[in-house]
């Protein structure tokens, strides 16, 4: 069964293009080391909650946007081996990310899917 790493970060809104440019450099490294898919999602409809929410979780400032990302791996063993290689790869130095977002406020974790539902597409599309 697949394995998913999830991430939530706050990125300066004015730095959106810099963030996107950085993902185009970094995300292929995850694929190179075994990930099936990397998805980076720029916050669009991220409401403030009464008790908790994404913005509070990452201490997003007024001039920051919440980014929700995940990496899908074939299985946990591939993820563990791949992430070890990613962490040792000089193309992904912490200094590079520090220019784009504050890693100290990042929330992340590994998850085992329990439901995986995919809508079927009509023929011819």
C-alpha positions in Angstrom: 0.0 0.0 0.0 1.2 3.6 -0.7 2.6 5.9 1.9 2.1 9.7 2.1 4.2 12.5 3.6 2.1 15.6 4.2 3.4 19.1 4.8 1.8 22.5 5.7 4.0 25.7 5.5 3.5 29.4 5.4 5.1 31.2 2.5 5.3 35.0 1.9 2.6 35.8 -0.5 4.9 38.0 -2.5 7.3 35.1 -2.9 4.8 32.8 -4.7 6.8 32.6 -7.9 10.1 32.0 -6.0 8.3 29.1 -4.2 7.1 27.7 -7.4 10.5 28.0 -9.0 12.1 26.2 -6.0 9.6 23.4 -6.2 10.5 22.8 -9.9 14.1 22.2 -8.7 13.4 20.3 -5.5 10.4 18.1 -6.3 12.0 16.1 -9.1 14.6 14.9 -6.6 11.8 13.1 -4.7 10.7 11.5 -7.9 14.3 10.5 -8.6 14.4 8.7 -5.2 11.2 6.8 -5.6 8.2 9.1 -5.0 5.2 8.5 -7.3 3.8 12.0 -7.1 4.5 15.4 -5.5 1.7 17.9 -5.2 2.2 21.5 -4.0 -1.0 23.4 -3.3 -1.1 27.2 -2.9 -3.8 28.3 -0.4 -6.9 29.7 -2.0 -9.8 29.1 0.4 -8.2 28.7 3.9 -10.7 29.9 6.4 -9.9 31.0 9.9 -11.4 28.7 12.5 -12.8 29.4 15.9 -10.4 27.1 17.7 -7.8 26.0 15.2 -7.0 26.2 11.5 -4.2 25.9 9.0 -3.1 29.5 9.5 -2.7 29.1 13.2 -1.0 25.8 12.9 1.9 27.3 11.0 1.7 30.8 12.6 1.0 32.4 9.2 1.4 36.1 9.2 -1.0 38.5 7.4 1.4 38.6 4.4 1.8 34.8 4.1 -0.2 32.1 2.3 -0.6 28.6 3.6 0.8 25.9 1.3 -0.4 22.3 1.6 1.8 19.6 0.0 2.2 15.9 -0.1 4.5 13.3 -1.5 3.1 9.9 -2.5 5.4 6.9 -2.3 4.7 3.3 -3.4 5.2 2.1 0.2 6.8 3.0 3.5 10.1 1.1 2.8 10.5 3.1 -0.4 9.7 6.3 1.4 12.2 5.6 4.2 15.0 4.8 1.7 14.1 7.7 -0.5 13.8 10.3 2.3 17.3 9.2 3.6 18.7 9.9 0.1 16.8 13.2 -0.2 18.1 14.4 3.2 21.7 13.6 2.1 21.3 15.2 -1.3 23.2 18.5 -1.6 20.5 19.8 -4.1 18.1 20.1 -1.1 20.1 22.0 1.4 18.2 23.6 4.3 19.6 27.0 3.3 17.7 26.8 0.0 14.4 26.3 1.7 15.2 29.0 4.4 15.2 31.6 1.6 11.6 30.6 0.7 9.9 29.8 4.0 10.5 29.3 7.7 11.0 25.6 8.2 10.6 25.9 12.0 6.9 26.6 11.4 6.4 23.6 9.0 4.1 20.8 10.1 4.8 17.4 8.6 4.1 13.8 9.1 3.9 10.4 7.4 0.6 8.7 6.8 -0.8 5.3 5.8 -3.8 5.6 3.5 -6.9 3.9 4.9 -9.3 4.9 2.0 -8.2 5.5 -1.6 -11.1 6.4 -3.9 -10.6 7.6 -7.5 -13.4 8.8 -9.6 -13.6 7.1 -13.0 -13.6 9.2 -16.1 -16.1 8.9 -18.9 -14.9 7.1 -22.0 -13.2 9.4 -24.6 -11.8 12.0 -22.1 
